[in-house]
Amino acid sequence: MRILVCVKRVIDYNVKPRVRLDGSGIDLANVKMSMNPFDEIAVEEAIRLKEKGVATEIVVVSVGPLKAQETLRTALAMGADRAILVMTDDEVEPLAVAKIVKGIADEEAPGLIITGKQAIDDDSNQVGQMVAALLGRPQGTFANEIVIEGDSVVVKREVDGGLETVKLLLPAVVTTDLRLNEPRYASLPNIMKAKSKPLASKTPADYAVDTLPRLKTLRVDEPPARVAGIKVADVESLISQLKQMGVA
């Protein structure tokens, strides 16, 4: 079985994003970029499935600028077999990404597509669900555990009330949650090997996808600073303060 994994290049999770002075967006100049943490979990899970003998090949896909090659090389160093970069400098919205992934899936015919549940830059949480809808495949989102059983995949999902287990017929789409696994570090020999692994370059036009945005960002602002709290002497004072604030 071939597994297709979607990865995205985002601002490193240790970096505090800065808003441009004109409020037009996030300042990306000289900012450390890395693989989206949820996508890193997706790559790790695909590698573990291959190590169990369930999968035969792992293909990683990214939609983004030329520098996204670095993100794909990281996935290849972790253990993926080959990569596809759909190169564009546009700020691609989730629906366009999903259409591109569908085009790749039509060519590659993967038995399983794994994506992170969301990217930490826009928090959209849409691509996995859209890919499943476009392909007409069953989906298991927010996966806490993934087990392949014959021609099915059993997914334990994290939901508001706890955990929910679903069984999906393959081919299927799964999105990964935070507690699914702990991604491995790429070793130096594997980093060197990754340089020679196949990395194909495509464009959105190759899949007849228009990446022009349907949404327009009017302005981006820093979140307001938190107002300092106050101490109260007793419960009566607390109730009085809440009434003044219109809470009680």
C-alpha positions in Angstrom: 0.0 0.0 0.0 1.2 3.5 -0.9 0.7 6.3 1.7 0.4 9.9 0.7 1.4 12.4 3.4 0.7 16.2 3.2 3.2 18.5 4.8 3.3 22.3 5.1 6.2 24.8 5.7 5.2 27.1 8.6 6.8 29.5 11.1 8.7 27.4 13.7 6.5 26.8 16.7 9.2 28.2 19.0 9.1 31.6 17.2 6.7 34.3 18.2 5.1 35.7 15.0 5.5 39.4 14.3 2.9 41.5 12.5 4.1 43.8 9.7 4.2 47.5 10.6 1.5 48.2 8.0 -0.8 45.5 9.3 -0.9 43.6 6.0 0.2 40.3 7.4 2.8 38.3 9.3 6.4 39.3 8.9 8.3 36.3 7.5 11.7 38.1 6.9 14.5 36.2 8.5 12.1 34.0 10.4 12.9 30.4 11.1 10.6 28.0 9.2 10.0 24.3 9.8 7.5 21.5 9.2 4.1 22.0 10.7 4.1 19.9 13.9 0.9 18.0 13.1 2.3 17.1 9.7 5.5 15.8 11.3 3.3 13.5 13.4 1.6 12.4 10.1 5.0 11.6 8.5 6.1 9.6 11.6 2.9 7.6 11.6 3.3 6.7 7.9 6.9 5.6 8.6 5.7 3.4 11.5 3.1 1.8 9.3 5.8 1.0 6.7 8.1 -0.4 9.4 5.2 -2.8 10.4 5.1 -4.0 6.8 1.7 -2.4 6.2 2.9 0.2 3.6 5.3 -0.2 0.8 6.0 3.4 -0.2 5.6 6.8 1.4 5.1 9.9 -0.8 5.2 13.3 0.9 3.6 16.3 -0.8 3.8 20.1 -0.1 2.3 23.1 -1.8 4.4 26.2 -1.4 7.5 28.2 -2.5 10.8 26.7 -3.6 12.1 26.8 0.0 9.5 24.2 0.9 12.0 21.7 -0.6 13.7 21.9 2.8 10.6 20.8 4.6 10.2 17.9 2.1 13.9 16.9 2.6 13.3 16.7 6.3 10.4 14.3 5.7 12.7 12.3 3.4 15.4 12.2 6.0 12.8 10.9 8.6 12.1 7.9 6.3 9.8 8.9 3.4 10.7 7.5 0.0 10.0 10.4 -2.4 8.5 13.8 -2.5 6.4 16.1 -4.7 6.6 19.9 -4.4 3.8 21.8 -6.1 5.5 25.1 -6.4 3.7 28.5 -6.0 4.5 31.7 -4.3 0.7 32.4 -3.8 -0.9 32.2 -0.4 -2.8 29.0 -1.2 -6.2 28.6 0.5 -7.3 25.1 1.9 -9.7 24.4 -1.0 -7.0 24.9 -3.6 -4.6 22.7 -1.6 -7.2 20.0 -1.4 -7.9 20.1 -5.1 -4.1 19.8 -5.8 -3.9 16.8 -3.4 -6.8 15.2 -5.1 -5.0 15.6 -8.5 -1.9 13.9 -7.0 -4.0 11.2 -5.4 -5.6 10.5 -8.8 -2.1 9.9 -10.2 -0.6 8.1 -7.3 -3.6 6.0 -6.2 -2.6 5.9 -2.5 -4.4 3.4 -0.1 -4.1 5.9 2.7 -3.8 9.7 2.8 -2.5 11.2 6.1 -2.4 14.9 6.9 -2.0 16.9 10.1 -5.3 17.9 11.6 -4.4 21.6 11.1 -1.5 23.9 10.3 -0.3 26.2 13.2 -0.2 29.3 10.9 -3.8 29.6 9.9 -5.5 26.9 12.1 -8.0 26.2 9.3 -8.4 22.4 9.9 -10.0 22.0 6.5 -7.6 20.3 4.0 -8.1 16.7 5.2 -11.8 16.9 5.3 -11.9 18.6 1.8 -9.6 16.0 0.3 -11.9 13.2 1.6 -15.0 15.0 0.2 -13.4 15.6 -3.2 -12.2 12.0 -3.5 -15.4 10.5 -2.0 -13.4 8.6 0.6 -14.2 7.9 4.2 -12.3 10.0 6.7 -11.1 9.7 10.3 -10.1 13.0 11.8 -8.1 13.9 15.0 -6.5 10.5 15.1 -5.2 9.3 18.5 -4.4 5.8 17.2 -4.3 4.2 13.7 -4.5 0.5 13.1 -4.6 -1.2 9.7 -6.9 -4.3 9.7 -6.9 -6.0 6.3 -8.8 -3.7 3.9 -9.8 -1.4 6.7 -8.3 1.2 9.0 -9.4 1.6 12.6 -9.0 5.1 13.9 -9.4 6.2 17.5 -10.5 9.8 17.4 -10.1 12.6 20.0 -13.5 14.2 20.5 -15.0 16.6 23.0 -16.4 13.8 25.2 -13.3 11.6 25.1 -12.4 9.1 22.4 -14.4 7.7 19.5 -13.4 4.7 17.4 -14.3 4.4 13.8 -13.6 1.7 11.2 -13.0 2.9 7.6 -12.8 1.0 4.4 -9.5 1.7 2.5 -8.7 3.8 0.6 -9.3 6.5 3.3 -8.2 9.9 4.6 -6.9 10.3 8.2 -5.9 13.5 10.0 -3.5 13.3 13.0 -3.8 14.7 16.4 -1.1 15.7 18.9 -1.0 12.5 21.0 -0.8 10.0 18.1 3.0 9.6 18.4 6.3 11.3 19.1 8.1 12.2 15.8 11.7 10.9 15.5 14.8 13.0 14.8 16.4 12.5 11.5 19.9 11.0 11.8 22.9 12.5 10.0 23.3 9.5 7.6 19.6 9.7 6.8 19.9 13.5 6.2 22.7 12.8 3.7 20.6 10.0 2.0 17.6 12.3 1.7 19.6 14.5 -0.7 19.6 11.8 -3.3 15.9 10.7 -2.9 13.5 11.8 -5.7 11.9 15.2 -5.4 9.6 16.1 -8.3 8.6 19.7 -9.0 5.1 20.5 -10.2 2.9 23.6 -10.5 -0.8 24.1 -9.7 -1.4 24.4 -13.4 -0.3 20.7 -13.8 -3.5 19.8 -11.9 -5.7 22.5 -13.5 -6.1 24.3 -10.1 -6.5 28.0 -9.8 -4.7 29.3 -6.6 -6.1 32.9 -6.7 -7.5 33.6 -3.2 -11.2 33.9 -2.7 -10.7 35.7 0.6 -9.0 39.0 1.2 -7.1 39.9 4.4 -8.1 43.4 5.4 -5.8 43.8 8.3 -3.8 41.8 10.9 -3.3 43.1 14.4 -1.5 41.9 17.5 -3.8 40.6 20.2 -4.7 43.3 22.8 -2.5 43.3 25.9 -4.1 41.7 28.9 -5.4 44.1 31.5 -3.9 43.7 35.0 -6.1 41.9 37.5 -7.1 43.2 41.0 -7.2 41.5 44.4 -10.3 41.5 46.5 -10.6 41.1 50.2 -13.6 38.8 50.5 -16.5 37.3 48.6 -18.7 40.3 49.0 -16.1 42.5 47.3 -15.7 40.0 44.5 -19.5 40.0 43.9 -19.5 43.8 44.0 -16.7 44.0 41.4 -18.5 41.5 39.1 -21.7 43.5 39.3 -19.8 46.6 38.3 -18.4 44.7 35.3 -21.9 43.5 34.4 -20.9 39.9 34.9 -23.0 39.0 37.9 
